[in-house]
Amino acid sequence: MLKPQSGVVLLLMALMLLIASATFALARLPISSGYYPLDEENALANAKIHLLAYLIGHEAGDYRLPFPDRNGDPQGYDGRADCVTVNLTAEHRLGRYPWLGDVDPGGCQNRSLGIEFYDPAGEPIWYAVAEALLEHNDCQNRACRWLSLLNERGELISDRIAFLLISAGKVVTGQDRSAAAPNASAFLDVYQWGGQVESNADFDEVFIQAGVTEGFNDRLEFVTVDELPAIVQAALLQ
């Protein structure tokens, strides 16, 4: 569901007021260090903490998140945020966790997140982000929507998700990861129920969370836009 532009602007303005007094909180969040592969829960939780720290301490003080690392550039999956400054589409908002960051004087100022996280299958964590929270967006000129998440019955969990992390897990039926830089569909799964189908790799900004089956083993972690003010406020109190 599309959200009115005025709501996005008011929300971001309110969050900016908090962040103006919270830039010091980046260093005070419980950031881990080291090399991980971890179980899904800890890999996703640690990646979420690092993204929240990035968001709170963004250099411009304007509450932004990095672009994902996609396979569309010549380097493929290189750990860097693939900044896009014009003609953004949903394809630009889903990729791998951009742990190396990227500094482009003519585009985005995406600093490093510091650590690459792997799930138990040895796969990097995947990352989707709402357009309104990217350094470059077109939400001033049109209504931008947040990400949405369904449960295994197709019921809406939330349509106000700011960012979402996915552990891809082992290969399931129909996936082939042998290419140098496979597409998202080689990692993120499709779930079927009651004659309906939803894919976590189809760039429609709608994701599904379900139990593990032979053809589905994606594990997800997310933060809604409504949770963000409380998270920032809690960081101030650390």
C-alpha positions in Angstrom: 0.0 0.0 0.0 1.4 3.4 -1.0 1.9 5.9 1.9 1.1 9.6 1.5 4.2 11.7 1.0 3.3 14.0 3.8 3.4 11.0 6.2 6.9 10.1 5.1 8.2 13.6 5.4 6.7 14.1 8.9 8.1 10.8 10.1 11.6 11.6 8.8 11.5 15.1 10.3 10.6 13.7 13.7 13.4 11.1 13.5 15.9 13.7 12.4 15.2 15.7 15.6 16.1 12.7 17.6 19.2 11.9 15.6 20.5 15.5 15.8 21.1 14.8 19.5 22.1 11.1 19.0 25.1 11.0 16.7 27.3 10.0 19.6 25.2 6.9 20.1 26.9 5.1 17.2 29.9 4.4 19.3 27.8 3.3 22.2 25.7 0.6 20.6 26.8 -3.0 21.4 28.7 -3.6 18.1 30.4 -7.0 17.8 33.6 -7.6 16.0 35.3 -10.6 14.3 34.5 -13.0 11.5 31.2 -14.8 11.6 29.6 -17.6 10.3 26.8 -17.8 12.8 23.4 -19.5 13.2 20.7 -17.6 11.4 19.3 -15.8 14.5 22.7 -14.4 15.5 23.9 -13.5 12.0 20.7 -11.6 11.3 20.6 -10.0 14.7 24.2 -8.7 14.4 23.6 -7.4 10.9 20.5 -5.6 12.2 22.5 -4.0 15.0 25.2 -2.7 12.6 22.6 -1.3 10.2 20.9 0.5 13.1 24.2 1.9 14.2 24.9 3.1 10.7 21.5 4.8 10.5 21.9 6.6 13.8 25.4 7.8 13.0 24.9 8.7 9.3 27.4 11.5 8.4 24.8 13.9 7.1 22.6 13.4 10.2 19.6 12.8 8.0 18.7 9.2 8.9 19.8 7.2 5.9 20.7 3.6 5.1 23.1 2.2 2.5 22.1 0.7 -0.9 22.4 -3.1 -1.1 25.3 -4.9 -2.8 23.9 -6.1 -6.2 25.3 -8.3 -9.0 24.6 -5.7 -11.6 27.9 -3.9 -11.5 31.1 -5.2 -13.2 32.5 -6.4 -9.8 29.4 -8.5 -9.1 29.0 -9.1 -5.3 31.9 -7.2 -4.0 30.6 -6.3 -0.5 30.1 -2.6 -1.6 26.9 -0.6 -1.5 25.8 0.0 -5.2 24.8 3.6 -5.1 22.2 4.8 -7.6 21.4 8.5 -7.9 18.8 8.6 -10.6 16.0 6.4 -12.0 15.7 4.2 -8.9 13.7 1.0 -9.2 12.8 -1.8 -6.8 15.7 -3.8 -8.2 18.1 -1.3 -6.6 16.7 -1.9 -3.1 17.4 -5.7 -2.8 20.8 -7.3 -2.7 23.4 -8.5 -0.3 24.4 -6.9 3.0 26.9 -4.1 1.9 29.5 -4.6 4.6 32.4 -2.8 2.9 30.4 0.4 2.2 31.3 2.7 -0.7 32.3 6.3 -0.9 31.4 8.0 -4.1 32.0 11.8 -4.1 29.5 12.2 -6.9 26.8 10.0 -5.3 26.4 8.3 -1.9 28.5 8.5 1.1 28.1 4.8 2.3 30.7 4.0 4.9 31.8 0.5 5.8 29.6 -1.5 8.1 32.8 -3.3 9.2 31.9 -7.0 9.2 30.6 -9.5 6.8 28.1 -12.0 8.3 27.5 -15.5 7.0 24.7 -18.0 7.8 25.4 -21.6 8.7 25.3 -22.6 5.0 28.2 -20.2 4.4 26.0 -17.7 2.5 26.2 -13.9 3.0 23.2 -12.1 4.5 20.8 -10.5 2.1 19.3 -7.0 2.6 16.2 -5.1 1.4 15.6 -1.4 2.2 12.7 1.0 1.8 13.3 3.8 -0.7 12.4 6.6 1.7 15.5 5.7 3.8 18.1 5.7 1.0 20.4 8.6 0.5 19.0 9.2 -2.9 15.2 8.8 -3.5 12.3 10.4 -5.3 9.9 10.5 -2.4 9.7 14.3 -2.6 7.9 14.0 -5.9 5.7 10.9 -5.4 4.3 8.6 -2.7 6.9 6.0 -1.6 5.9 2.8 0.1 7.7 0.8 2.8 8.5 -2.9 2.4 5.8 -5.5 3.2 5.9 -8.9 4.8 3.4 -11.8 4.7 3.1 -14.9 6.8 2.8 -18.4 5.4 -1.0 -18.0 5.1 -0.5 -14.9 3.0 -1.6 -12.6 5.8 0.0 -9.2 6.2 2.5 -9.0 9.1 3.5 -5.4 8.3 3.5 -3.0 5.3 5.7 -0.5 7.1 9.1 -2.2 7.1 12.1 0.1 7.0 14.6 -2.7 6.2 14.7 -6.4 6.1 17.5 -9.0 6.4 17.4 -12.6 5.0 19.5 -15.6 5.6 19.3 -17.6 2.4 20.5 -20.9 3.8 21.2 -24.0 1.7 20.2 -24.5 -1.9 16.7 -25.6 -2.3 15.0 -27.3 -5.3 15.3 -25.3 -8.5 18.2 -23.1 -7.3 21.7 -23.0 -9.0 24.4 -20.9 -7.4 27.3 -22.1 -9.6 27.6 -18.9 -11.6 30.1 -16.2 -10.7 27.4 -13.8 -9.5 24.0 -15.6 -9.5 20.8 -13.6 -9.4 18.8 -13.2 -6.2 16.5 -16.1 -7.2 19.4 -18.5 -6.8 19.4 -17.6 -3.1 16.0 -16.3 -2.0 13.1 -18.7 -2.1 9.6 -19.0 -3.4 6.7 -20.0 -1.1 3.4 -21.5 -2.3 0.1 -21.7 -0.4 -3.5 -22.2 -1.4 -2.8 -21.8 -5.1 -0.8 -18.5 -4.4 2.9 -17.9 -4.9 5.2 -15.3 -3.4 8.9 -14.9 -4.1 11.5 -13.2 -1.9 13.6 -12.5 -5.0 11.1 -10.9 -7.4 11.7 -7.2 -6.6 8.1 -6.5 -5.8 9.1 -5.3 -2.2 6.7 -7.9 -0.7 8.4 -10.7 1.2 7.2 -13.8 2.9 8.2 -15.5 6.2 7.3 -19.1 6.6 8.4 -22.4 8.2 11.2 -24.4 6.7 10.1 -26.8 3.9 11.9 -28.7 1.2 11.6 -25.7 -1.1 11.8 -22.8 1.4 14.4 -22.1 4.1 14.7 -18.3 4.1 15.0 -16.8 7.6 14.1 -13.1 8.1 14.7 -10.2 10.5 13.2 -6.8 10.1 12.6 -3.4 11.6 9.4 -1.4 11.0 9.5 2.4 10.6 7.3 2.7 13.7 9.9 1.0 15.8 12.7 3.4 14.8 12.0 6.3 17.1 12.0 4.1 20.1 15.3 2.4 19.0 17.0 5.8 18.6 15.7 7.0 22.0 17.0 3.8 23.6 20.4 4.4 22.0 20.4 7.9 23.7 20.0 6.2 27.1 22.9 3.8 26.7 
